[in-house]
Amino acid sequence: MFEAYSVAIRLRLLDSVTTGLIGLAGQFQALNRHVGTTRSTLSEVEKQLGRIKLLGVMGGAAAGAGFFGLSLFKAPLEEAKQFQTEAARFASLGFGDKVNTDAVKFATGMKTYGTSARENLTLLSDAMAVFKDLGHAEMAAPIMAKMRFANQAVFGAGGSANEAKFMDMLKVIEFRRGLSSPAEFESQANFVQKVISGSRNRVDATALLQALKTGGVALSLRSNEAFYLGSEPLIQEFGGSRYGTGAMSIYQNLVQSRGTITAQQELYRLGLLDPSRVQFNQLGQLKKALPGAFKGSGILEGEGELALLEKVLLPAFAAKGITSEEGVIRELGMLLGNRSGSGLMARIYQQRATLHMQSEANRSAQDINGLAATGSGILAGKELELHAKWRDVLKELGTSVLPLAIKAVEGLTTVVKGVVAFAREFPTLTTWLTVGFGVLAGVVAVGGTLMLATAGFKALGLALVVGRAAGIGGMLLQVAGGLGGLGLALGRLGLLGFLGYGTYSIATALGADKVGSWLADQLLKVTHPLDGSSERGGAKGSWGDTVAPRKGAGAAAPVVLNMDGRKVGEIVTGHQTRAMNGPQTGPNSFDGRMALTPGGATGTW
């Protein structure tokens, strides 16, 4: 008994090892076929692997060079596309083709430092949107381009260099009648630059425009020096809107004579009203002051609040004995009435020395030419000039390629439109095909992962075989073979499933749900015509008789032909399930669940 048991154990071991040896032999045969000889040596394998490696390196280098070459077209096309878009925006202003052509030609021909043709066209478009005249826009664009470069070089990308701030500057200059001549426009643009430079970019054109919007006529009549340089410290402290509101309040109370009767009577007492423009009641008291009665109107309108305070109000207060700080502030409150005007004038009185110092510093701040010269001498300015000219080069290159790109996009658009039309025409079919493709993609992904694992196991197994670890290498090669077979099977299953599901989807979507029956009828017609030429058992008749039985008492039992793949699959699967669940039949018949027969038992190995 013990001897029979040992023989069984040996046979069992031989059976296990044989499977690994078979897989190992198969892998060596595949390797031999790949190298090209049945007796390849290790050196020949290394040479072949070296050639494969070289081929892979060369292919990767070629692919990389190709992709790099294609990527070089991206930047020129992008710059040309942006220039074309900016030209379209200019055309949207609606001034006609000739103006559009002249504008593009002017922007392209501008000899500016640190700005590209596209940026020049943007500035020209902004000026055209404000001035509505190409001559005025062409006058302003070079100055704005130089200003853009100067601020961006010194103060960075946000240094009054964005489009919105330039639009605000143009509005400020237009509001203050700066379009009367090129010299006036350049003068006011330089004042704006002095404000930006003197405040270190804390006050810009946007803040000046906010002050003008709320200050209105109170600020529009002032001189450039009084508005730009004198208002900058107050705008920096109060903000553009609050300063404009306070300035308008002072103007209305004093110049427009809209203050209270008490305030007008106090102004008359201080000798600040023109008696010829004042109305009195029957008692001889002031009844109403007419607009323009205030004697300091011209100074306020032309020079601003600080000049009014020092040249008109404070001397009048001193003549009446009002010299202390508290007394002056109370008197200002009585004359100006509301909080905005009196609060602004009181702050000006308290900080008048500082305001003088800041206004004087603004006068010596760099204008556009000075800041541009400074910016062109530093590294940041040199880089801006380099980038601007490089963008011009890209624009020229992209312009030559742009028509081809437009044609390609149009062709692709046509294809996409066709796909969209098909999806709208057959929505159900599109849904089924999409689902089927998704299932196929999932199956292929799993199969691809298994194939990658197969390649790894093969490489490791080959390395172990060469390194004299044949046992483990053979096992790995066997595992690789199994994984490869599983991956291939999954791929085939997914493809067949996709094709079957797609065919069923198309048939159902097109309303041909009886395609299977129709094909069966056609097949029967071809194999057994209905002319009575076929016979069964010596009796004439058609094969169709078995499908559609004769009627009558002696009619034969009908024979049903089932061509539905799903029904056939259910029948076959049920049969296989019953066969697999049956009792074990012995070693002589096929049974995947059969275990190894114990040693000494009857039967064949």
PEMO-V927694 format. One record per backbone hydrogen bond with DSSP energy under -0.5 kcal/mol. NH is the residue of the N-H (numbers start at 1). CO is the residue of the C=O. E is the energy in kcal/mol with one decimal. If there is no record, write none. Layout:
BEGIN
nh:NH co:CO e:E
nh:NH co:CO e:E
END
This chain:
BEGIN
nh:5 co:1 e:-2.1
nh:6 co:2 e:-2.1
nh:7 co:3 e:-2.1
nh:8 co:4 e:-2.0
nh:9 co:5 e:-2.0
nh:10 co:6 e:-2.3
nh:11 co:7 e:-2.4
nh:12 co:8 e:-2.4
nh:13 co:9 e:-2.3
nh:14 co:10 e:-2.8
nh:15 co:11 e:-2.4
nh:16 co:12 e:-1.8
nh:17 co:13 e:-2.7
nh:18 co:14 e:-2.3
nh:19 co:15 e:-1.1
nh:20 co:16 e:-1.1
nh:21 co:17 e:-2.5
nh:22 co:18 e:-2.4
nh:23 co:19 e:-2.1
nh:24 co:20 e:-2.6
nh:25 co:21 e:-2.7
nh:26 co:22 e:-2.1
nh:27 co:23 e:-2.1
nh:28 co:24 e:-2.3
nh:29 co:25 e:-2.2
nh:30 co:26 e:-2.3
nh:31 co:27 e:-2.4
nh:32 co:28 e:-2.7
nh:33 co:29 e:-2.6
nh:34 co:30 e:-2.1
nh:35 co:31 e:-2.2
nh:36 co:32 e:-2.1
nh:37 co:32 e:-1.3
nh:40 co:37 e:-0.6
nh:45 co:41 e:-1.9
nh:46 co:42 e:-2.2
nh:47 co:43 e:-2.3
nh:48 co:44 e:-2.5
nh:49 co:45 e:-2.7
nh:50 co:46 e:-2.3
nh:51 co:47 e:-2.3
nh:52 co:48 e:-2.3
nh:53 co:49 e:-2.6
nh:54 co:50 e:-2.5
nh:55 co:51 e:-2.6
nh:56 co:52 e:-2.5
nh:57 co:53 e:-2.6
nh:58 co:54 e:-2.7
nh:59 co:55 e:-2.7
nh:60 co:56 e:-2.8
nh:61 co:57 e:-2.6
nh:62 co:58 e:-2.6
nh:63 co:59 e:-2.7
nh:64 co:60 e:-2.8
nh:65 co:61 e:-2.7
nh:66 co:62 e:-2.5
nh:67 co:63 e:-2.8
nh:68 co:64 e:-2.6
nh:69 co:65 e:-2.6
nh:70 co:66 e:-2.3
nh:71 co:67 e:-2.3
nh:72 co:68 e:-1.2
nh:73 co:70 e:-1.3
nh:74 co:71 e:-1.4
nh:75 co:71 e:-0.6
nh:76 co:72 e:-0.8
nh:77 co:73 e:-2.0
nh:78 co:74 e:-2.4
nh:79 co:75 e:-2.5
nh:80 co:76 e:-2.7
nh:81 co:77 e:-2.4
nh:82 co:78 e:-2.2
nh:83 co:79 e:-2.3
nh:84 co:80 e:-2.4
nh:85 co:81 e:-2.4
nh:86 co:82 e:-2.4
nh:87 co:83 e:-2.2
nh:88 co:84 e:-1.9
nh:89 co:85 e:-2.1
nh:90 co:86 e:-2.1
nh:91 co:87 e:-2.3
nh:92 co:88 e:-1.5
nh:93 co:90 e:-1.6
nh:94 co:91 e:-1.7
nh:100 co:96 e:-2.1
nh:101 co:97 e:-2.8
nh:102 co:98 e:-2.6
nh:103 co:99 e:-2.4
nh:104 co:100 e:-2.2
nh:105 co:101 e:-2.3
nh:106 co:102 e:-2.4
nh:107 co:103 e:-2.6
nh:108 co:104 e:-2.2
nh:109 co:105 e:-1.7
nh:110 co:106 e:-0.7
nh:110 co:107 e:-0.6
nh:112 co:110 e:-1.3
nh:114 co:112 e:-0.6
nh:120 co:116 e:-2.3
nh:121 co:117 e:-2.2
nh:122 co:118 e:-1.9
nh:123 co:119 e:-2.3
nh:124 co:120 e:-2.4
nh:125 co:121 e:-2.2
nh:126 co:122 e:-2.2
nh:127 co:123 e:-2.4
nh:128 co:124 e:-2.4
nh:129 co:125 e:-2.3
nh:130 co:126 e:-1.3
nh:131 co:127 e:-3.1
nh:132 co:128 e:-2.1
nh:137 co:133 e:-2.2
nh:138 co:134 e:-2.8
nh:139 co:135 e:-1.5
nh:140 co:136 e:-1.9
nh:141 co:137 e:-2.5
nh:142 co:138 e:-0.7
nh:143 co:139 e:-0.5
nh:144 co:140 e:-2.5
nh:145 co:141 e:-2.6
nh:146 co:142 e:-2.2
nh:147 co:143 e:-2.1
nh:148 co:144 e:-2.7
nh:149 co:145 e:-2.3
nh:150 co:146 e:-2.4
nh:151 co:147 e:-2.4
nh:152 co:148 e:-2.3
nh:153 co:149 e:-2.6
nh:154 co:150 e:-1.9
nh:155 co:151 e:-2.8
nh:156 co:152 e:-0.9
nh:159 co:156 e:-1.7
nh:160 co:158 e:-2.2
nh:166 co:162 e:-1.4
nh:167 co:163 e:-2.0
nh:168 co:164 e:-2.0
nh:169 co:165 e:-2.1
nh:170 co:166 e:-2.3
nh:171 co:167 e:-1.9
nh:172 co:168 e:-2.3
nh:173 co:169 e:-2.5
nh:174 co:170 e:-2.4
nh:175 co:171 e:-2.7
nh:176 co:172 e:-1.8
nh:177 co:174 e:-1.6
nh:178 co:173 e:-2.9
nh:180 co:177 e:-0.6
nh:185 co:181 e:-2.2
nh:186 co:182 e:-2.4
nh:187 co:183 e:-2.2
nh:188 co:184 e:-2.4
nh:189 co:185 e:-2.4
nh:190 co:186 e:-2.1
nh:191 co:187 e:-1.7
nh:192 co:188 e:-2.4
nh:193 co:189 e:-2.0
nh:194 co:190 e:-2.3
nh:195 co:191 e:-2.2
nh:196 co:192 e:-2.2
nh:197 co:193 e:-3.0
nh:198 co:194 e:-3.2
nh:199 co:195 e:-1.9
nh:200 co:197 e:-0.9
nh:201 co:196 e:-3.2
nh:202 co:199 e:-1.0
nh:208 co:204 e:-1.8
nh:209 co:205 e:-2.4
nh:210 co:206 e:-2.0
nh:211 co:207 e:-1.9
nh:212 co:208 e:-2.1
nh:213 co:209 e:-2.4
nh:214 co:210 e:-1.6
nh:215 co:211 e:-2.8
nh:216 co:212 e:-2.3
nh:218 co:215 e:-1.8
nh:219 co:216 e:-1.4
nh:220 co:216 e:-1.6
nh:221 co:217 e:-1.0
nh:222 co:219 e:-0.9
nh:223 co:302 e:-2.0
nh:227 co:223 e:-2.8
nh:228 co:224 e:-2.5
nh:229 co:224 e:-0.6
nh:229 co:225 e:-0.9
nh:230 co:225 e:-1.7
nh:231 co:226 e:-0.6
nh:231 co:227 e:-0.9
nh:232 co:228 e:-0.9
nh:233 co:229 e:-0.5
nh:235 co:231 e:-2.9
nh:236 co:232 e:-2.5
nh:237 co:233 e:-1.3
nh:238 co:234 e:-3.3
nh:239 co:234 e:-0.5
nh:239 co:235 e:-1.9
nh:243 co:239 e:-2.1
nh:244 co:240 e:-2.2
nh:245 co:241 e:-2.2
nh:246 co:242 e:-2.3
nh:247 co:243 e:-2.5
nh:248 co:244 e:-2.2
nh:249 co:245 e:-1.9
nh:250 co:246 e:-2.1
nh:251 co:247 e:-2.1
nh:252 co:248 e:-2.4
nh:253 co:249 e:-2.2
nh:254 co:250 e:-2.2
nh:255 co:251 e:-1.4
nh:256 co:251 e:-1.8
nh:258 co:252 e:-2.2
nh:259 co:253 e:-0.8
nh:264 co:260 e:-2.2
nh:265 co:261 e:-2.6
nh:266 co:262 e:-2.0
nh:267 co:263 e:-2.2
nh:268 co:264 e:-2.1
nh:269 co:265 e:-2.0
nh:270 co:266 e:-2.1
nh:271 co:268 e:-0.9
nh:272 co:267 e:-2.8
nh:274 co:293 e:-2.3
nh:275 co:273 e:-0.6
nh:277 co:274 e:-2.1
nh:278 co:275 e:-1.3
nh:279 co:288 e:-3.7
nh:281 co:285 e:-2.8
nh:284 co:281 e:-1.6
nh:287 co:279 e:-3.5
nh:288 co:279 e:-1.9
nh:290 co:277 e:-2.8
nh:292 co:255 e:-2.0
nh:293 co:290 e:-1.9
nh:295 co:272 e:-2.7
nh:297 co:294 e:-1.2
nh:300 co:296 e:-2.3
nh:301 co:297 e:-2.6
nh:302 co:298 e:-1.9
nh:303 co:299 e:-2.8
nh:304 co:299 e:-1.0
nh:304 co:300 e:-0.9
nh:308 co:304 e:-1.8
nh:309 co:305 e:-2.5
nh:310 co:306 e:-2.2
nh:311 co:307 e:-2.7
nh:312 co:308 e:-2.0
nh:313 co:308 e:-2.1
nh:314 co:309 e:-2.7
nh:316 co:312 e:-1.6
nh:317 co:313 e:-2.6
nh:318 co:314 e:-2.6
nh:319 co:315 e:-1.9
nh:320 co:316 e:-0.8
nh:320 co:317 e:-0.8
nh:321 co:318 e:-1.6
nh:322 co:317 e:-3.1
nh:323 co:321 e:-0.9
nh:328 co:324 e:-2.5
nh:329 co:325 e:-2.2
nh:330 co:326 e:-2.2
nh:331 co:327 e:-2.2
nh:332 co:328 e:-2.3
nh:333 co:329 e:-1.8
nh:334 co:330 e:-1.8
nh:335 co:331 e:-2.2
nh:336 co:332 e:-2.5
nh:337 co:333 e:-1.4
nh:338 co:336 e:-1.8
nh:342 co:338 e:-1.6
nh:343 co:339 e:-2.3
nh:344 co:340 e:-1.9
nh:345 co:341 e:-2.3
nh:346 co:342 e:-2.3
nh:347 co:343 e:-1.9
nh:348 co:344 e:-2.1
nh:349 co:345 e:-2.2
nh:350 co:346 e:-2.0
nh:351 co:347 e:-1.8
nh:352 co:349 e:-0.7
nh:355 co:351 e:-2.5
nh:356 co:352 e:-1.8
nh:357 co:353 e:-1.8
nh:358 co:354 e:-2.5
nh:359 co:355 e:-2.4
nh:360 co:356 e:-2.1
nh:361 co:357 e:-1.9
nh:362 co:358 e:-2.0
nh:363 co:359 e:-1.3
nh:364 co:360 e:-1.0
nh:365 co:362 e:-0.9
nh:371 co:367 e:-2.5
nh:372 co:368 e:-2.5
nh:373 co:369 e:-2.2
nh:374 co:370 e:-1.9
nh:375 co:371 e:-2.8
nh:376 co:372 e:-2.3
nh:377 co:373 e:-0.6
nh:377 co:374 e:-0.9
nh:378 co:375 e:-1.1
nh:382 co:378 e:-2.0
nh:383 co:379 e:-2.5
nh:384 co:380 e:-2.0
nh:385 co:381 e:-2.2
nh:386 co:382 e:-2.3
nh:387 co:383 e:-2.8
nh:388 co:384 e:-2.4
nh:389 co:385 e:-2.4
nh:390 co:386 e:-2.2
nh:391 co:387 e:-2.2
nh:392 co:388 e:-1.6
nh:393 co:389 e:-1.9
nh:394 co:390 e:-2.5
nh:395 co:391 e:-2.2
nh:396 co:392 e:-2.1
nh:397 co:393 e:-2.4
nh:398 co:394 e:-3.1
nh:399 co:395 e:-2.2
nh:400 co:396 e:-1.1
nh:401 co:397 e:-1.0
nh:402 co:398 e:-2.0
nh:403 co:399 e:-0.6
nh:405 co:401 e:-2.0
nh:406 co:402 e:-2.5
nh:407 co:403 e:-2.2
nh:408 co:404 e:-2.4
nh:409 co:405 e:-2.4
nh:410 co:406 e:-2.4
nh:411 co:407 e:-2.4
nh:412 co:408 e:-2.5
nh:413 co:409 e:-2.4
nh:414 co:410 e:-2.0
nh:415 co:411 e:-1.9
nh:416 co:412 e:-2.5
nh:417 co:413 e:-2.6
nh:418 co:414 e:-2.0
nh:419 co:415 e:-2.1
nh:420 co:416 e:-2.6
nh:421 co:417 e:-2.6
nh:422 co:418 e:-2.3
nh:423 co:419 e:-2.5
nh:424 co:420 e:-2.1
nh:425 co:421 e:-2.0
nh:426 co:422 e:-2.6
nh:430 co:426 e:-2.2
nh:431 co:427 e:-2.2
nh:432 co:428 e:-2.4
nh:433 co:429 e:-2.6
nh:434 co:430 e:-2.3
nh:435 co:431 e:-2.5
nh:436 co:432 e:-2.8
nh:437 co:433 e:-2.5
nh:438 co:434 e:-2.2
nh:439 co:435 e:-2.4
nh:440 co:436 e:-2.5
nh:441 co:437 e:-2.7
nh:442 co:438 e:-2.1
nh:443 co:439 e:-2.4
nh:444 co:440 e:-2.9
nh:445 co:441 e:-2.3
nh:446 co:442 e:-2.2
nh:447 co:443 e:-2.8
nh:448 co:444 e:-3.0
nh:449 co:445 e:-2.2
nh:450 co:446 e:-2.3
nh:451 co:447 e:-2.1
nh:452 co:448 e:-2.2
nh:453 co:449 e:-2.4
nh:454 co:450 e:-2.2
nh:455 co:451 e:-2.2
nh:456 co:452 e:-2.2
nh:457 co:453 e:-2.6
nh:458 co:454 e:-2.5
nh:459 co:455 e:-2.4
nh:460 co:456 e:-2.6
nh:461 co:457 e:-2.9
nh:462 co:458 e:-2.7
nh:463 co:459 e:-2.2
nh:464 co:460 e:-2.3
nh:465 co:461 e:-2.4
nh:466 co:462 e:-2.6
nh:467 co:463 e:-2.1
nh:468 co:465 e:-1.5
nh:469 co:464 e:-3.5
nh:473 co:469 e:-2.7
nh:474 co:470 e:-2.9
nh:475 co:471 e:-1.9
nh:476 co:472 e:-2.4
nh:477 co:473 e:-2.6
nh:478 co:474 e:-2.4
nh:479 co:475 e:-2.5
nh:480 co:476 e:-2.7
nh:481 co:477 e:-2.5
nh:482 co:478 e:-2.2
nh:483 co:479 e:-2.7
nh:484 co:480 e:-3.0
nh:485 co:481 e:-2.3
nh:486 co:482 e:-2.4
nh:487 co:483 e:-3.0
nh:488 co:484 e:-2.6
nh:489 co:485 e:-2.4
nh:490 co:486 e:-2.5
nh:491 co:487 e:-2.4
nh:492 co:488 e:-2.5
nh:493 co:489 e:-2.9
nh:494 co:490 e:-2.9
nh:495 co:491 e:-2.4
nh:496 co:492 e:-2.9
nh:497 co:493 e:-2.7
nh:498 co:494 e:-2.6
nh:499 co:495 e:-2.7
nh:500 co:496 e:-3.0
nh:501 co:497 e:-3.0
nh:502 co:498 e:-2.8
nh:503 co:499 e:-2.6
nh:504 co:500 e:-2.4
nh:505 co:501 e:-2.4
nh:506 co:502 e:-2.8
nh:507 co:503 e:-2.5
nh:508 co:504 e:-2.4
nh:509 co:505 e:-3.0
nh:510 co:506 e:-2.1
nh:511 co:508 e:-1.4
nh:512 co:507 e:-2.5
nh:513 co:511 e:-0.7
nh:515 co:512 e:-1.3
nh:518 co:514 e:-2.2
nh:519 co:515 e:-2.8
nh:520 co:516 e:-2.1
nh:521 co:517 e:-2.3
nh:522 co:518 e:-2.2
nh:523 co:519 e:-2.4
nh:524 co:520 e:-2.5
nh:525 co:521 e:-2.1
nh:526 co:522 e:-1.8
nh:527 co:523 e:-2.4
nh:528 co:524 e:-2.7
nh:532 co:529 e:-0.6
nh:536 co:539 e:-2.0
nh:539 co:536 e:-1.4
nh:541 co:534 e:-1.5
nh:545 co:542 e:-1.5
nh:546 co:543 e:-1.3
nh:547 co:543 e:-0.6
nh:548 co:544 e:-2.9
nh:549 co:547 e:-0.6
nh:555 co:552 e:-1.1
nh:559 co:546 e:-2.1
nh:560 co:558 e:-0.6
nh:561 co:559 e:-0.5
nh:562 co:560 e:-0.6
nh:563 co:561 e:-0.7
nh:565 co:563 e:-0.5
nh:568 co:564 e:-2.3
nh:569 co:565 e:-2.5
nh:570 co:566 e:-2.3
nh:571 co:567 e:-2.3
nh:572 co:568 e:-2.7
nh:573 co:569 e:-2.7
nh:574 co:570 e:-2.2
nh:575 co:571 e:-2.1
nh:576 co:572 e:-2.6
nh:577 co:573 e:-2.5
nh:578 co:574 e:-2.2
nh:579 co:575 e:-2.1
nh:580 co:576 e:-2.4
nh:581 co:577 e:-1.9
nh:582 co:579 e:-0.8
nh:589 co:586 e:-0.8
nh:594 co:591 e:-1.3
nh:601 co:598 e:-1.8
END
